[in-house]
Amino acid sequence: MPAVPQIMKVVTFSLDGEDFSLDAISAAVIPAPGAIQTVKTLDGVTHQDAESESWALEVTCVVDWDTSRPGLASYLFTNKGDTVPFILSWNTGTVSATNPTITGNVVLVPIQYGGTGNQFAEATVVLPLDGLPVPDITP
């Protein structure tokens, strides 16, 4: 069976029901490997244990401090420390086994303030997942 590569054309990205697709340049649910612990006993046998991976939602966005919509920067700063549900999906309207929507809960952390002069302000924020991401393949 051939591969089914994905192209992120139309993306839905929301936090607690608020659409932040307008702010996002890129968004990805990323794993970080757990720590590996190794010990070699006197009989020459090496024992190893690995912790479970952790997950985060990494978002690169334009920096928007507007409070009326609100912009993502303003939302993250105002709600820092809260745990909220997120939805990330692309090519919306065609959810399937090869095009799942990913959901979960993230802990909100503030985004950086400032950046390079005379350029659009962009920043990357890493929001730790509280639990595991859940791929939803039901249309």
C-alpha positions as CSV (number, residue, x, y, z in Angstrom):
1,M,0.0,0.0,0.0
2,P,1.5,3.4,-0.9
3,A,2.2,6.1,1.7
4,V,-0.4,8.9,2.3
5,P,1.6,12.0,2.8
6,Q,-0.1,15.0,4.4
7,I,0.0,18.7,3.4
8,M,-1.2,21.1,6.0
9,K,-3.4,23.5,3.9
10,V,-6.4,24.4,6.0
11,V,-5.6,24.1,9.7
12,T,-7.9,24.3,12.7
13,F,-6.1,25.2,16.0
14,S,-8.1,26.0,19.1
15,L,-7.6,26.3,22.8
16,D,-10.6,25.9,25.1
17,G,-12.9,26.5,22.1
18,E,-11.2,29.7,21.0
19,D,-9.9,29.6,17.4
20,F,-6.3,30.6,17.2
21,S,-5.7,29.5,13.6
22,L,-5.5,33.2,12.7
23,D,-2.4,33.6,14.8
24,A,-0.6,30.3,14.1
25,I,2.1,29.9,11.5
26,S,2.8,26.3,12.5
27,A,1.6,23.9,15.1
28,A,2.7,20.4,16.0
29,V,2.2,17.9,18.8
30,I,5.7,16.7,19.7
31,P,7.0,13.9,21.9
32,A,10.1,14.2,24.1
33,P,11.7,10.9,25.0
34,G,11.7,9.9,28.7
35,A,14.9,9.7,30.7
36,I,16.8,6.4,30.4
37,Q,18.4,5.0,33.5
38,T,21.1,2.3,33.1
39,V,23.1,0.4,35.7
40,K,25.6,-2.4,35.3
41,T,25.7,-4.9,38.2
42,L,28.9,-6.7,39.3
43,D,27.9,-9.8,37.4
44,G,28.3,-7.8,34.1
45,V,24.7,-7.5,33.3
46,T,23.4,-4.1,32.2
47,H,19.9,-3.2,33.4
48,Q,17.9,-0.4,31.7
49,D,14.7,1.4,32.4
50,A,13.1,4.2,30.3
51,E,10.5,6.6,31.5
52,S,7.5,7.3,29.3
53,E,7.7,10.1,26.8
54,S,6.2,13.5,27.5
55,W,4.2,15.5,25.0
56,A,3.9,19.2,24.1
57,L,2.0,21.4,21.7
58,E,4.6,23.6,19.9
59,V,3.1,26.6,18.2
60,T,4.9,29.3,16.2
61,C,2.7,32.3,15.7
62,V,2.5,36.0,15.0
63,V,2.6,37.9,18.2
64,D,-0.8,39.5,18.8
65,W,-1.4,41.2,22.2
66,D,-4.9,42.4,21.2
67,T,-7.3,41.8,24.1
68,S,-10.6,42.1,22.1
69,R,-10.4,38.9,20.0
70,P,-8.1,38.0,21.9
71,G,-4.7,37.4,20.2
72,L,-2.8,34.3,21.2
73,A,-0.1,36.2,23.1
74,S,-2.8,38.0,25.2
75,Y,-4.8,34.8,25.8
76,L,-1.7,32.9,27.0
77,F,-0.6,35.6,29.3
78,T,-4.0,36.2,30.8
79,N,-4.7,32.5,31.3
80,K,-1.2,31.3,32.2
81,G,-1.2,28.2,34.4
82,D,-4.7,27.0,33.3
83,T,-5.1,23.6,31.8
84,V,-7.4,23.7,28.7
85,P,-8.5,21.4,25.9
86,F,-6.9,21.9,22.4
87,I,-7.8,20.7,18.9
88,L,-5.4,20.5,16.1
89,S,-6.4,19.3,12.7
90,W,-5.7,20.0,9.0
91,N,-7.6,19.6,5.8
92,T,-10.7,20.1,7.9
93,G,-13.9,18.3,7.0
94,T,-12.1,15.1,5.9
95,V,-11.2,13.4,9.2
96,S,-10.2,9.8,8.6
97,A,-7.7,7.2,9.7
98,T,-5.1,8.9,7.4
99,N,-6.1,12.4,8.5
100,P,-6.9,12.4,12.2
101,T,-7.7,15.3,14.4
102,I,-5.5,15.5,17.5
103,T,-7.0,16.6,20.8
104,G,-5.8,16.7,24.4
105,N,-5.2,19.1,27.3
106,V,-2.4,21.6,27.5
107,V,-1.0,23.8,30.3
108,L,-0.9,27.5,29.2
109,V,2.4,29.3,29.4
110,P,3.0,32.9,28.3
111,I,4.7,33.7,25.1
112,Q,7.8,35.9,24.7
113,Y,7.4,39.7,24.4
114,G,9.6,41.4,21.9
115,G,11.7,40.3,18.9
116,T,13.6,41.6,15.9
117,G,12.9,45.2,14.8
118,N,11.3,46.0,11.5
119,Q,9.9,42.5,11.0
120,F,6.6,40.8,11.8
121,A,6.8,39.7,15.5
122,E,6.8,35.9,15.6
123,A,7.4,33.6,18.5
124,T,7.4,29.9,19.4
125,V,5.7,28.7,22.5
126,V,5.8,25.1,23.9
127,L,2.6,24.2,25.8
128,P,3.1,21.0,27.9
129,L,0.4,18.4,27.5
130,D,-1.4,17.2,30.6
131,G,-1.7,13.5,29.6
132,L,-1.5,12.0,26.2
133,P,-2.6,13.4,22.8
134,V,-5.6,11.6,21.4
135,P,-5.9,11.0,17.6
136,D,-9.6,11.1,16.6
137,I,-10.2,9.3,13.3
138,T,-14.0,9.4,13.4
139,P,-15.5,11.5,10.6
